[in-house]
Amino acid sequence: SSPIAFGELGALTELNLRGCSSLEKLPDAVAAREGLQLQLPLQLTPLAEDFAALRKLRDDDASGALKEYFGDGEDPREWKGVAVADGRVTKLKLHECTKLSTLPVAIGELKALTTLQLFECLSLVALPDAIGKLGALTTLDLRGCSSLTYPPEEMRGNEAVVLAAVQHDAQALEYASEELRSNEAFVLAAVQQNGFAL
């Protein structure tokens, strides 16, 4: 606990806690203060959760392909293919990770991920159901994933996933949810992307 009574510092507008590497929780008085600009240590930010998910993703890959791709380092900011924006992991590029056969379920823990590029992951045979938890996902690149099967059932209503699957194989459109197939904007995007009529 802090020797300062934060509740008594009414004029405090900014508090920098970045260097507090052993801080496990914000004091209640600090967390409850409105208008207080906080600079938090990494372990208290959503980015820490994203980094933990990335480490789990790498370590849970039984093939070892992700460990080979990312390396042994503990700081994902130094890993190839990881992009951070606004304090969250937003892009993951696994270009030509040719030995990756399955994507570990920890992928579903990257809640702010907007772009997942699996371009030329030649051994990838399926996407895990956990990919359905990626609510922010807008771009999924599956080009060149020649061993990949159709998207998991949970993702058949996700426009980005189905469009990526359709780009990979036009027949994947039949696996899209009825709601998506009746969505005019989605149908137009599929036609423009692939040049075929539905």
C-alpha positions in Angstrom: 0.0 0.0 0.0 1.1 3.5 -0.7 2.1 6.0 2.0 0.2 8.7 0.1 -3.6 9.0 0.6 -4.5 9.4 -3.0 -8.1 10.4 -2.1 -6.7 13.5 -0.5 -4.9 14.7 -3.6 -7.8 16.5 -5.2 -5.6 18.6 -7.6 -3.8 15.6 -9.0 -4.4 15.3 -12.8 -1.6 13.1 -14.0 0.1 10.1 -12.4 3.0 8.2 -14.0 3.3 4.6 -12.8 5.3 3.2 -15.7 8.4 2.2 -13.7 6.4 0.4 -11.0 7.2 -3.1 -12.2 6.0 -4.8 -9.0 2.7 -3.1 -8.9 0.0 -5.8 -9.1 -3.2 -3.6 -8.7 -4.1 0.0 -8.7 -5.2 1.4 -5.4 -9.0 1.8 -5.3 -8.8 5.5 -4.8 -6.6 5.9 -8.0 -8.8 3.5 -10.1 -11.9 5.4 -9.1 -10.6 8.9 -9.8 -12.3 10.5 -12.8 -10.2 12.8 -15.0 -6.9 11.4 -13.8 -4.5 10.7 -16.6 -2.6 7.5 -15.8 0.5 6.1 -17.3 0.4 2.4 -16.3 3.2 -0.2 -16.1 2.9 -2.8 -18.8 1.6 -5.5 -16.5 -1.5 -3.5 -15.8 -2.5 -2.8 -19.4 -4.5 -4.9 -21.9 -1.3 -5.2 -23.9 0.1 -7.4 -21.1 -2.9 -9.8 -21.7 -2.3 -9.7 -25.4 1.4 -10.5 -24.9 0.5 -13.4 -22.6 -1.8 -14.7 -25.3 0.9 -14.4 -27.9 3.4 -16.3 -25.7 0.8 -19.0 -25.2 0.1 -19.2 -28.9 3.8 -19.7 -29.6 4.3 -22.2 -26.8 1.2 -24.2 -27.5 2.1 -24.9 -31.1 3.0 -28.6 -31.0 4.8 -28.4 -34.4 7.3 -25.8 -33.1 6.7 -23.7 -36.2 5.7 -20.6 -34.2 8.6 -20.8 -31.9 10.9 -21.0 -35.0 9.0 -18.1 -36.6 8.9 -15.8 -33.5 12.1 -16.9 -31.8 12.8 -17.6 -28.1 12.5 -13.9 -27.0 10.0 -13.1 -24.2 9.1 -9.7 -25.5 6.5 -10.0 -28.4 7.4 -6.4 -29.5 10.6 -7.9 -30.9 8.9 -10.7 -32.7 8.5 -10.8 -36.4 4.9 -10.1 -37.6 3.5 -8.6 -34.5 2.0 -5.1 -34.7 0.7 -3.0 -31.8 -1.6 0.0 -32.0 -3.3 2.0 -29.3 -1.9 -0.3 -26.6 -3.2 -3.6 -28.2 -2.0 -6.3 -30.6 -3.9 -5.5 -33.7 -2.1 -7.3 -36.5 -0.5 -10.7 -36.7 1.4 -11.6 -39.9 2.5 -15.2 -40.2 3.7 -15.0 -43.8 5.2 -18.2 -45.1 5.1 -20.0 -41.8 5.1 -23.2 -43.9 5.4 -25.7 -41.0 2.4 -24.5 -39.1 -0.3 -27.1 -39.3 -2.8 -25.9 -36.7 -3.2 -22.5 -35.2 -3.4 -22.9 -31.4 -6.7 -21.9 -29.6 -4.9 -19.0 -27.8 -5.5 -17.0 -31.0 -9.0 -16.4 -29.7 -7.6 -14.4 -26.8 -6.3 -11.6 -29.0 -9.6 -9.6 -28.7 -8.3 -6.5 -30.5 -6.8 -8.3 -33.5 -8.1 -6.7 -36.7 -5.7 -8.4 -39.2 -4.6 -12.0 -39.3 -2.3 -12.9 -42.3 -1.7 -16.5 -42.8 -0.4 -16.1 -46.4 1.4 -19.2 -47.7 1.0 -21.3 -44.6 1.2 -24.3 -46.8 0.7 -26.9 -44.0 -2.2 -25.2 -42.3 -5.1 -27.7 -42.5 -7.8 -25.9 -40.3 -8.7 -22.8 -38.4 -9.6 -23.4 -34.7 -13.1 -22.7 -33.5 -11.4 -20.1 -31.1 -10.9 -17.9 -34.1 -14.7 -17.1 -33.7 -13.8 -15.1 -30.6 -12.0 -12.5 -32.7 -14.8 -10.0 -32.8 -12.6 -7.1 -34.1 -11.2 -9.2 -37.0 -11.8 -7.4 -40.4 -9.0 -8.9 -42.5 -8.0 -12.6 -42.8 -5.5 -13.5 -45.5 -5.5 -17.2 -46.4 -4.0 -16.9 -49.9 -1.7 -19.8 -50.6 -3.0 -22.0 -47.7 -3.4 -24.9 -50.0 -4.1 -27.5 -47.3 -6.8 -25.5 -45.5 -10.3 -26.7 -45.1 -13.4 -24.5 -44.8 -13.9 -22.1 -42.0 -15.1 -23.4 -38.6 -18.9 -23.3 -38.0 -18.6 -20.4 -35.5 -17.0 -18.2 -38.2 -19.5 -18.8 -41.0 -21.2 -15.6 -40.0 -18.0 -13.5 -39.9 -17.7 -11.6 -43.2 -13.8 -11.3 -43.1 -13.4 -15.0 -42.6 -15.8 -16.1 -45.2 -14.5 -13.7 -47.8 -11.0 -15.0 -47.1 -12.2 -18.6 -47.5 -14.0 -17.6 -50.7 -10.9 -16.0 -52.1 -9.1 -19.3 -51.3 -11.9 -21.4 -52.8 -15.1 -20.0 -54.3 -17.0 -23.1 -53.1 -16.5 -21.9 -49.5 -19.4 -19.5 -50.1 -21.9 -22.3 -49.7 -20.7 -22.5 -46.1 -21.5 -18.9 -45.3 -24.4 -18.3 -42.9 -27.8 -17.6 -44.5 -27.6 -14.1 -42.9 -24.3 -13.4 -44.8 -25.6 -14.8 -48.1 -28.6 -12.5 -47.9 -26.4 -9.4 -47.0 -26.2 -7.4 -50.2 -22.9 -5.7 -49.3 -21.3 -9.0 -48.6 -22.5 -10.5 -51.9 -21.1 -7.5 -53.7 -17.8 -7.9 -52.0 -17.6 -11.6 -52.9 -18.5 -10.9 -56.5 -15.9 -8.0 -56.8 -13.2 -10.0 -55.1 -13.7 -13.1 -57.2 -15.4 -12.0 -60.3 -18.2 -14.6 -60.2 -22.0 -14.3 -59.9 -23.8 -16.0 -57.0 
